[in-house]
Amino acid sequence: MQTIDIPQLLKLSNHMDDYSLGQDFVLGEASGCFHPRDSRILQTLQYPVRFDGYILFYLRKGSFSIDFNLSTYHVKEHSLLVSVPGNIISIPLDNSEHMAETDIVYVLFSKEFMSSLHLDFNAAFKESLRIMNNPSISLTEEYRALAESYLSLGKQVLHSGQLNKRQIIGSLLSSLTYLSAELWEEQLAAAREENNHSSVRKNQILEQFIAAVTEHHNAERGMQFYADKLNLTPKYLSKIIKEASGRSGPEWIDDFVILEAKNLLRYSNMSIKEVVFALNFPNPSVFHKYFKAHTGQTPTEYRKGF
């Protein structure tokens, strides 16, 4: 899987913006009408990549879809969504028709910047994924007004000549997080009440399964391996995965393998034989049949398409 960080993302999008702190923090506003330059970052994310940093999305207007780890979430107006490091993220192409009607604020910040704030977004976000049908958080009118105030102040600081911008922006982000904590917890509590213990447990197993597949799909494509990792029988694991996601375990595994293959064919300079070896296929013939069965193209045809 192609892993990119903030400097690589800015380079890929040819993005130049005043509202940044070197390679650690970028503030952008993407709208089809007013900020076409900043929209290039979102367009760059149309293909799945593993992003080595945090992304905070605040949707002021409209709606759009986003994929986290091969699951699609629909983000509604006045919602907040956070992506943590290691997520496989993409903004599907089918958003393009109505992206002109959206108004999105996004903040990119590195793991180093986050560690300097002494905050842990990961725990809350992972719980959101586990128990909520959609991990985005809806902001009340009061919190929307606060978010706009923080955004305005943050832009002024970033555009100013202050020498200690990093510390000021870090304090603003920390402050906004603490202010939002109560709202975040209220919505998580509501989601807990809507889900019984059984469904929460199923979602926990699904999350653990997807995490294991994310780590091991290059080498392991059998359900027995993942069942052993989770201390479950293959039959029971397959049943839970199907009930929790509507898809079978092998389908999830195949999707990760194909996504990995597409990334290697698109982004790397590997020969197809080297891709076959990297993905642990016995020979090129088996890989060709597998790839064409899932994509309708041979690996060569797919690579030539780019």
C-alpha positions as a printed Julia matrix, in Angstrom:
306×3 Matrix{Float64}:
   0.0     0.0     0.0
   1.31    3.42   -0.96
   1.92    5.4     2.24
   2.13    9.17    1.94
   2.62   12.0     4.42
   1.88   15.72    4.29
   4.94   16.74    2.19
   4.16   14.04   -0.4
   0.48   14.96   -0.51
   1.31   18.62   -1.07
   3.78   17.67   -3.79
   1.29   15.39   -5.56
  -1.37   18.11   -5.52
   1.0    20.96   -6.47
  -0.51   22.73   -3.48
   0.89   26.05   -2.26
  -0.88   27.71    0.63
  -0.15   30.44    3.14
  -2.08   28.7     5.88
   0.5    26.13    6.91
   3.28   25.4     9.38
   5.98   23.92    7.19
   5.39   20.2     6.74
   3.53   19.64   10.01
   0.24   21.51    9.67
  -1.93   22.66    6.76
  -5.3    24.4     6.9
  -7.38   24.41    3.74
 -10.87   25.22    2.5
 -12.18   23.33   -0.51
 -15.21   24.47   -2.44
 -16.06   24.25   -6.11
 -16.87   27.95   -6.23
 -14.34   29.68   -4.02
 -11.28   27.53   -3.38
 -10.45   25.47   -6.49
  -6.74   25.58   -5.64
  -7.24   23.89   -2.29
  -9.56   21.31   -3.87
  -6.54   19.68   -5.51
  -5.62   18.03   -2.23
  -9.0    16.32   -2.08
  -8.73   15.32   -5.75
  -5.34   13.74   -5.01
  -7.05   11.49   -2.47
  -9.4     9.95   -5.04
  -7.11    6.92   -5.18
  -6.68    4.9    -1.95
  -3.53    5.63    0.03
  -2.41    5.0     3.58
  -2.0     8.47    5.08
   0.72    8.87    7.7
  -0.88   11.73    9.6
  -4.14   13.15   10.87
  -6.87   14.69    8.73
  -9.74   16.63   10.25
 -12.69   17.35    7.96
 -15.39   19.89    8.82
 -18.23   19.88    6.31
 -19.9    23.28    6.32
 -22.21   22.65    3.4
 -23.41   19.77    1.25
 -22.42   16.11    1.61
 -19.78   13.71    0.32
 -18.59   10.14    0.68
 -15.25    8.98    2.03
 -13.69    5.53    2.31
 -11.82    4.44    5.43
 -10.21    0.99    5.22
 -12.53   -0.06    2.37
 -15.72    0.96    4.22
 -17.7     3.88    2.79
 -19.12    6.58    5.05
 -21.48    9.38    4.05
 -20.66   12.7     5.67
 -23.54   15.13    6.09
 -23.64   18.9     6.42
 -22.3    20.41    9.67
 -20.34   17.24   10.52
 -16.83   16.65   11.83
 -14.72   13.64   10.85
 -11.19   12.67   11.89
  -8.81   10.26   10.16
  -5.92    8.92   12.23
  -2.5     7.74   10.96
  -2.49    4.42    9.14
  -6.01    4.67    7.76
  -6.45    3.69    4.12
  -8.34    6.7     2.86
  -9.9     7.76   -0.41
 -12.56   10.16   -1.62
 -14.36    8.25   -4.4
 -14.7     9.71   -7.86
 -18.51    9.59   -7.67
 -18.25   12.67   -5.43
 -17.13   14.82   -8.35
 -20.6    15.69   -9.62
 -21.71   17.39   -6.43
 -18.36   18.47   -4.9
 -18.98   21.92   -6.4
 -21.9    22.25   -3.99
 -19.85   21.39   -0.91
 -17.81   23.6     1.39
 -15.18   21.65    3.3
 -12.6    22.82    5.82
  -9.74   20.37    6.28
  -6.77   20.33    8.61
  -3.75   18.11    8.0
  -1.28   17.61   10.81
   1.61   15.25   11.37
   2.08   12.71   14.14
   4.9    14.87   15.47
   2.57   17.86   15.71
  -0.07   15.76   17.49
   2.45   14.36   19.98
   3.41   17.91   20.95
  -0.22   18.54   21.96
  -0.39   15.57   24.36
  -3.82   14.58   23.0
  -5.01   11.13   21.93
  -7.54   11.28   19.09
  -7.01    7.62   18.26
  -8.94    6.13   21.18
 -12.1     8.16   20.66
 -12.05    7.75   16.9
 -11.57    3.99   17.01
 -14.46    3.67   19.44
 -16.59    5.72   17.06
 -15.85    3.29   14.23
 -16.64    0.34   16.44
 -20.06    1.39   17.7
 -21.4     3.96   15.23
 -22.83    3.33   11.78
 -21.12    6.57   10.71
 -18.12    7.89   12.66
 -18.75   11.54   11.79
 -19.96   13.82   14.56
 -22.79   16.31   13.95
 -22.13   19.77   15.35
 -24.85   21.75   17.06
 -25.42   25.39   16.14
 -23.45   26.45   19.21
 -20.45   24.32   18.24
 -20.65   25.41   14.61
 -20.32   29.03   15.76
 -17.33   28.07   17.91
 -15.74   26.18   15.02
 -16.1    29.2    12.75
 -14.54   31.44   15.42
 -11.58   29.09   15.83
 -11.19   28.83   12.06
 -11.13   32.59   11.64
  -8.63   33.04   14.46
  -6.44   30.2    13.18
  -6.28   31.75    9.69
  -5.32   35.1    11.15
  -2.52   33.54   13.19
  -1.18   31.47   10.28
  -1.23   34.5     7.99
   0.45   36.74   10.57
   4.11   37.41   11.26
   4.02   35.75   14.68
   7.2    33.8    15.44
   5.46   31.3    17.73
   2.68   30.24   15.35
   3.16   26.55   16.08
   2.53   26.97   19.79
  -0.49   29.23   19.23
  -2.1    26.89   16.68
  -1.39   23.9    18.92
  -3.13   25.64   21.8
  -6.11   26.51   19.63
  -6.45   22.92   18.43
  -6.15   21.58   21.98
  -8.74   24.06   23.21
 -11.19   23.18   20.44
 -10.76   19.48   21.21
 -11.56   19.95   24.88
 -14.59   22.09   24.04
 -15.87   19.39   21.7
 -15.21   16.49   24.07
 -18.61   16.73   25.78
 -20.49   16.74   22.46
 -18.37   13.86   21.19
 -19.1    11.79   24.29
 -22.83   12.54   24.15
 -23.08   11.18   20.62
 -20.99    8.11   21.45
 -23.25    7.45   24.47
 -26.32    7.66   22.24
 -24.75    5.19   19.82
 -24.01    2.8    22.68
 -27.67    2.85   23.73
 -28.82    2.14   20.17
 -26.6    -0.91   19.9
 -27.07   -3.94   22.11
 -24.09   -5.79   23.55
 -24.23   -8.46   20.85
 -23.95   -6.02   17.92
 -21.14   -4.1    19.65
 -19.23   -7.36   20.1
 -19.74   -8.25   16.43
 -18.41   -4.86   15.37
 -15.41   -5.3    17.66
 -14.61   -8.63   15.99
 -15.07   -7.06   12.55
 -12.67   -4.24   13.47
 -10.09   -6.72   14.76
 -10.46   -8.82   11.62
 -10.0    -5.82    9.31
  -6.97   -4.67   11.32
  -5.41   -8.13   10.95
  -6.2    -8.26    7.22
  -4.69   -4.79    6.78
  -1.46   -6.05    8.32
  -1.2    -9.55    6.85
  -3.09   -9.67    3.52
   0.11   -9.66    1.46
   1.07  -13.03    2.87
  -2.09  -14.62    4.27
  -5.37  -15.06    2.38
  -7.01  -17.91    4.3
  -9.69  -17.54    6.99
  -7.95  -20.12    9.2
  -5.02  -17.73    9.76
  -7.28  -14.85   10.82
  -9.45  -17.08   12.99
  -6.33  -18.24   14.83
  -5.25  -14.61   15.3
  -8.6   -13.78   16.91
  -8.85  -17.07   18.86
 -12.04  -18.05   17.05
 -13.07  -20.91   14.78
 -13.11  -20.11   11.04
 -16.83  -20.95   10.86
 -17.77  -18.62   13.72
 -15.53  -15.81   12.45
 -17.04  -16.09    8.95
 -20.55  -15.94   10.43
 -19.78  -12.83   12.51
 -18.07  -11.01    9.62
 -21.04  -11.65    7.35
 -23.57  -10.52    9.96
 -21.6    -7.39   10.93
 -20.67   -6.18    7.44
 -22.92   -7.96    4.95
 -19.82   -9.26    3.2
 -17.85  -12.47    3.6
 -14.38  -12.68    5.08
 -12.77  -13.78    1.79
 -14.4   -10.8     0.04
 -12.74   -8.43    2.51
  -9.38  -10.17    2.02
  -9.66  -10.08   -1.77
 -10.52   -6.37   -1.7
  -7.39   -5.57    0.32
  -5.2    -7.7    -1.96
  -6.59   -6.08   -5.13
  -6.2    -2.63   -3.6
  -2.59   -3.42   -2.74
  -1.96   -4.74   -6.27
  -3.48   -1.63   -7.84
  -1.32    0.63   -5.69
   1.85   -1.25   -6.61
   0.96   -1.2   -10.31
   0.03    2.49  -10.22
   2.62    4.04   -7.9
   5.68    1.76   -7.85
   8.34    1.0   -10.43
   8.12   -2.72   -9.71
   7.89   -5.1   -12.62
   4.81   -7.3   -12.65
   6.98  -10.25  -11.62
   8.14   -8.24   -8.61
   4.52   -7.4    -7.74
   3.68  -11.11   -7.92
   6.5   -11.83   -5.47
   5.54   -8.95   -3.15
   1.96  -10.22   -2.93
   3.05  -13.82   -2.34
   1.43  -15.36   -5.41
   2.98  -18.66   -6.58
   3.55  -17.43  -10.15
   2.55  -14.65  -12.61
  -0.14  -16.81  -14.24
  -2.07  -17.22  -10.98
  -1.77  -13.49  -10.25
  -2.99  -12.54  -13.76
  -6.08  -14.77  -13.43
  -6.8   -13.48   -9.92
  -6.42   -9.82  -10.88
  -8.52  -10.11  -14.04
 -11.26  -12.03  -12.23
 -11.63   -9.17   -9.74
 -11.04   -6.15  -12.0
 -11.88   -7.22  -15.54
  -8.38   -6.18  -16.65
  -5.0    -7.82  -16.74
  -2.27   -6.22  -14.6
  -0.62   -4.91  -17.78
  -3.85   -3.33  -19.02
  -4.44   -1.69  -15.65
  -0.91   -0.24  -15.54
  -1.15    1.05  -19.11
  -4.34    2.88  -18.12
  -2.21    5.26  -16.07
